[in-house]
Amino acid sequence: MSDFTNAAETLAGLYAREFGGKASGRYRIPQKLLRELCGRRRLYQEDITALTRELLEMGYVMIDLDSFFVVMSANSFVNYRRVGKEMLAHAEGTN
């Protein structure tokens, strides 16, 4: 099992744990802690991609926001509004 698989399992497990005043759910983790979790001094883009893929396979999305990362359930996006062709065409015409 790779460092990224272990890290992804830990991150996925945190989603269900109570901390920060919430019973469970999305959270953010600083780069420094993520590097420590992965056992790396630096995280390169290919490392972040590998970790993101591992999490996605487990049903979670990791978003890179420069100084920290957000982890949330992929199911969070299911109820978002959908863009159709008509709306896209309308939006292109307003630019």
PEFEN-V192519 format. One record per backbone hydrogen bond with DSSP energy under -0.5 kcal/mol. CO is the residue of the C=O (numbers start at 0). NH is the residue of the N-H. E is the energy in kcal/mol with one decimal. If there is no record, write none. Layout:
co/nh/e
CO/NH/E
CO/NH/E
//
This chain:
co/nh/e
1/5/-2.2
2/6/-2.5
3/7/-2.6
4/8/-2.3
5/9/-2.1
6/10/-2.7
7/11/-2.8
8/12/-2.1
9/13/-1.8
10/14/-1.0
11/15/-0.6
12/15/-0.8
13/16/-0.9
14/24/-3.0
16/18/-0.5
18/21/-1.5
21/18/-1.6
26/70/-2.7
28/68/-2.6
29/33/-2.0
30/34/-2.8
31/35/-2.1
32/36/-2.6
33/37/-2.0
34/38/-0.7
34/39/-2.7
35/38/-0.9
41/43/-0.6
43/46/-0.7
43/47/-2.3
44/48/-2.5
45/49/-2.0
46/50/-2.5
47/51/-2.7
48/52/-2.4
49/53/-2.2
50/54/-2.4
51/55/-2.4
52/56/-2.1
53/57/-0.8
54/57/-0.8
54/59/-2.5
55/58/-1.3
58/73/-2.7
60/71/-2.3
62/64/-0.6
62/69/-2.4
64/66/-2.0
66/30/-1.7
67/64/-2.5
68/28/-2.6
69/62/-2.7
70/26/-1.8
71/60/-3.5
72/75/-1.6
73/76/-1.4
74/77/-1.4
76/79/-1.4
81/83/-0.5
83/87/-2.3
84/88/-2.7
85/89/-2.3
86/90/-2.4
87/91/-2.3
88/92/-1.5
89/93/-0.6
90/93/-0.9
91/94/-0.9
//
